[in-house]
Amino acid sequence: MTAYWLPRNLHPAAWWLWALGLATAASRTTNPMLLALILAVVVYVVMNRRSDAPWAVAFRLYLSLGVFIVVMRVVYRIIFGGGEGDRILFTLPEIPLPAWAAGIRLFGQVTVESLLGGAYDGLRLATMLICVGAANALANPKRLLKSVPSALYEAGSAVVVAVSVFPQLAESVVRVGRARRLRGSTERGIRAFRAVAIPVLEDALDRSLRLAAAMDSRGYGRSGALTGGARAVTGALLVTGLIGICVGVYGVLDGTTPRYLAGPMLALGVAIAAAGMYSAGRRVHRTMYRPDHWRLAEIVAAACGIAAAVALFRSSSVDPANLNPSLRPLTWPAVDLLPAIGVLIAVLPAWLVPPAANDLEAAIDFKEGVR
């Protein structure tokens, strides 16, 4: 066995780039067959490359939340505006509304086109959410904080703490449920929910307090001295760079925008923002213990996710009809070869990157909430 295939945990940013690439690909289509293919790729990679760490348990909760989103989108279409289309599926008693609510309809006719539209939109949103859940399951959210640039250190701390809340709650639910089963509890329904919810909330509050105390003792939020002029220059660079990036991204996505507002403006905005981040990073002084490095496996994982996003962006300009199936008239969804190949490329990390190592130390730190 070569050193490449030895079990190890990849750089967390690599898995996040992979997942965000798939989420971007999902945002470009409402084709249920493509979205189902993306979901299959995500689930397969997570099942083959996640570790046994506590945060990996939360992935099945993301799947449940995705199902809930699809169901709620369909229910929303039934309650509000379910009559768009010609193929009437069933009719519900319509509730009359006052004149000031013109354009809003409650119940009434429900068509196949309207239900499919709600299901397509809900499936797209659910797929994007599950991609984010895959990143949380594959990457240690606490290790991600070490890779945040110095300029984004304080904001990165808040973001990392926020994205780790759901995995922590999932781990708390599993632990409380296991304790109840060991005690022989047979409660179901609302009484069981109260028995689980209160210990989970108490555990979450305790973890939050321990995490806040640990971060304060490690110097989080403290920064070096900086003059008022330097702060003004840094702020101006960051704001100008962000405006340039926004204009450039809009120009890239909108084909009617002049080309000088697309790629050139995006590149200029990125350069100015990078200068601002460098200036802001000078006031943050911190050391890093055992930093994560980018190797060939990280490049492979990130590139596979980005390839899926690029393939969907390319397909939207070549054959947009297959990415967004027509509802009026109703047509059967079809999958073109290019987007299908792009999505299937994203499954390669299941075989081309090393398996995850059982990071016992990280798991203990995660449970204590002090890392």
Salt bridges, closest charged atoms under 4 A:
ASP121 OD2 - ARG73 NH2 3.39
ASP121 OD2 - ARG77 NH2 3.27
ASP121 OD1 - ARG124 NH2 3.58
GLU171 OE1 - ARG175 NH1 2.50
GLU171 OE1 - ARG207 NH2 2.60
GLU187 OE1 - ARG180 NH2 3.77
GLU187 OE2 - ARG191 NH2 3.48
ASP203 OD2 - ARG175 NH2 2.88
ASP203 OD2 - ARG207 NE 3.15
ASP216 OD1 - ARG222 NH2 3.59
ASP292 OD1 - ARG143 NH2 2.73
GLU298 OE2 - ARG8 NH1 2.84
ASP365 OD2 - ARG371 NH1 3.79
